[in-house]
Amino acid sequence: MSEPSKRSTIYFEAELHQALRLKAASTDRTVSDLVNEAVRLALQEDQEDLAAFDEREQEPTMTYEELLNDLKTHGKL
C-alpha cells in the first residue's frame, strides 16, 4: 500500500500556473502530478551531481595560477 500524499500550498507566478494548467489538461494529467515529476527529476539530478563530486574527490586539484602557467607552457595562451 502506498503512502498517502501530503498536501502543501505552492504559489506560482500567474504565467507558470497557466502553463501548468494547460499542460495538465493537454496531457490528461494533474498539476500535482506534473509538479511531483518536476521535483523528482530535480532531486534526481542533484543526486547525480553529488555522486559525480564523490567520484572526482580523489582527483588532483590545480590552482588558477597553475592552470594559467600550464596553458602558457603548452602554447595555449
C-alpha positions, 0 to 999 in steps of 0.5 A: 500500500502506498503512502498517502500524499501530503498536501502543501500550498505552492504559489506560482507566478500567474504565467507558470500556473497557466502553463501548468494548467494547460499542460495538465489538461493537454496531457490528461494529467494533474498539476500535482502530478506534473509538479511531483515529476518536476521535483523528482527529476530535480532531486534526481539530478542533484543526486547525480551531481553529488555522486559525480563530486564523490567520484572526482574527490580523489582527483588532483586539484590545480590552482588558477595560477597553475592552470594559467602557467600550464596553458602558457607552457603548452602554447595555449595562451 
